[in-house]
Amino acid sequence: MELLYNRLDYLYSEMVKIRRYLHQYPELSFEEVKTPKYIAEYHQNLGHEVHSEVGKHGVVAILKGKKPGPTVALRADFDALPIQEENDVPYKSKIPGKMHACGHDGHTATLLVLAKVLNSLKEELRGSVVFIHQHAEELAPGGAIAMINDGCLDNVDVIFGTHLWATEPLGDITYRSGPFMAAADKFEIKIQGKGGHGALPHLTNDAIVIGSQLIINLQQIVSRRVDPLESAVLSIGSFEAKNAHNIIADTATLTGTVRTFSEKNQLLIEKEIERILKGVCIGSNASYIFDYKRGYPAVVNHPIETEFLAKIAATIPGVKNVRETPPIMGSEDFSYYLQHVNGTYFFTGARNPSWDTVYPHHSPRFDIDERSMLIAAKTLGKATITYMEQNGKNNEN
């Protein structure tokens, strides 16, 4: 693997250059135009088979090794977020109100330079590599499901992916076998009461009071309906009923999110929300509209591939700590790939050890230690080559 490592080290400056360019020109989910074009041209210049507009905005590039073997897929996302960047750095976003605040620019730079290095080693590769550059990870329904429907996983035997994780130290790699990241659903509730004058509350059905009672009651779902040995979250994100100070609201709108790891709990919570909502509104002589939308399913890593990746990670230069982490309530549409193909998704630590304050993902001050890209590339690269070597000999004529 020394050749892989040395070539990645040599091209690290290019990796940084690509990441900083993409950081300056972010594009939001489902609005990506220039970024996929940039990615496609990079792969075309390497001589890869390139498919554009996969799932609408995605790019798939295929590298075929000179020897027969399995097909390994590697995935990176490239969409940004509607956030005004507050960092004072030379590569600060030049697009007002848009920012790479989750590291997707780093994911893309990592995969592009790894593609270049693997291309230089194609004479020895036992199989093929499918580079999946995915749009719209940040906004459901996401880009993964559309790309899968367009065939990005056709003939793929295994898939690996990583997220540069700014809250974990540089040199750490964290993984989990089984449920890793939660399913993420959202809901909206509109309560229809009866408004009126603030001085005459007995003539109204106060939507604010009804909504407040509902919020309190909803908190009992996780604490009293979900098995305490299983994880779930129900959070109200907004409560809107704007009026003048002396008007009792006739309507109130609440939005929230539900995070679960099992479909059983997902269905339970959805039904319990409406059951409680119906009861509160009946008791208050009000009506309601309830809209529940399922988001990404839970990321469930396959045990064999996860164990394989963990062993690989422990041998990578620059990696100081490899550990299994508890599941987290964040979500990722990498989950869809794992429903179709065996594989695993892991975190590569990207927190600079000298930073006094660490800003989390989706913060206007978010940033990464760019050296994490090199660790991620070496890990994904070695995992690809090792998997091919272990599974490629049976494919030889």
Secondary structure, DSSP 4 states (H G I P E B T S, - for coil): -HHHHHHHHHTHHHHHHHHHHHHHS--BTT--SHHHHHHHHHHHHHT-EEEEEETTTEEEEEEE-SEEEEEEEEEEE--BBS-------TT---STT-B--SSHHHHHHHHHHHHHHHHHTTTT-EEEEEEEEE--SSSTT-SHHHHHHTTTTTT--EEEEEEEEEEEETTEEEE-SEEEE-EEEEEEEEEE-B-EETT-GGG-B-HHHHHHHHHHHHHHHHHHHS-TTS-EEEEEEEEE----TTEE-SEEEEEEEEEESSHHHHHHHHHHHHHHHHHHHHHHT-EEEEEEE--PPPEEE-HHHHHHHHHHHTTSTT--EEEE---BS---THHHHHHHS-EEEEEEEEE-TT-SS-PPTT-TT----THHHHHHHHHHHHHHHHHHHHHHGGG--
